[in-house]
Amino acid sequence: MGNADENRMRLYAKEQCQFVHIGVTCDLKKEIEYYANGIFKPTNITFHNQKVNIFNNTAVVLTATMLYY
């Protein structure tokens, strides 16, 4: 995320995934667009915790991070 690496984002994220930010929910295409166009431009990302909930064939990953701009 910090380097807006589109190839890695596509490698690790499923096309159908949803990204949730404070006030914004978007699909993978829009998330990549935000980073590639400099809308999201963090200089440092600190991960505080991560929780995975699995419901049958669906996983919900909640990650608490702090982005520094």
C-alpha positions in Angstrom: 0.0 0.0 0.0 2.7 2.4 0.8 4.3 2.1 -2.6 0.9 1.9 -4.5 2.1 -1.4 -6.1 -0.7 -2.3 -8.4 0.8 -5.7 -9.4 1.1 -6.8 -5.7 -2.3 -5.6 -4.8 -3.8 -7.6 -7.7 -1.6 -10.6 -6.7 -2.8 -10.7 -3.1 -6.4 -9.4 -3.3 -9.3 -11.2 -5.0 -11.1 -9.1 -7.6 -14.3 -9.3 -5.6 -12.9 -8.0 -2.3 -14.1 -4.8 -0.7 -11.9 -2.2 1.1 -13.5 -0.3 3.9 -12.0 3.0 5.1 -13.5 5.7 7.3 -16.2 7.1 5.1 -15.2 5.1 2.0 -16.0 1.6 0.7 -14.6 0.5 -2.6 -13.7 -2.5 -4.8 -10.2 -3.5 -5.8 -10.2 -1.4 -9.0 -11.1 1.7 -7.1 -8.7 1.0 -4.3 -5.8 0.7 -6.8 -7.0 3.9 -8.5 -6.9 5.8 -5.2 -3.3 4.8 -4.6 -2.1 5.1 -8.2 -3.6 8.6 -8.5 -2.2 9.8 -5.2 -5.6 10.2 -3.4 -4.3 7.8 -0.7 -0.6 8.6 -0.3 0.7 7.3 3.1 4.3 7.6 3.9 4.2 5.1 6.7 1.7 2.4 7.8 1.6 0.9 11.3 -0.4 -2.2 11.8 -1.9 -2.4 15.3 -3.9 -5.7 14.9 -5.7 -7.9 12.5 -8.7 -10.2 13.1 -10.0 -12.8 10.6 -13.6 -14.1 10.9 -14.6 -17.0 8.7 -18.2 -17.7 7.8 -18.5 -20.8 5.6 -16.6 -19.8 2.4 -16.4 -16.1 3.3 -13.6 -14.4 5.3 -13.8 -11.0 6.8 -10.4 -9.4 7.6 -10.4 -6.4 9.9 -7.1 -4.6 10.1 -6.5 -1.7 12.5 -3.8 0.6 11.0 -2.5 4.1 11.3 -1.6 5.8 8.0 0.8 8.7 8.2 0.7 11.2 5.3 
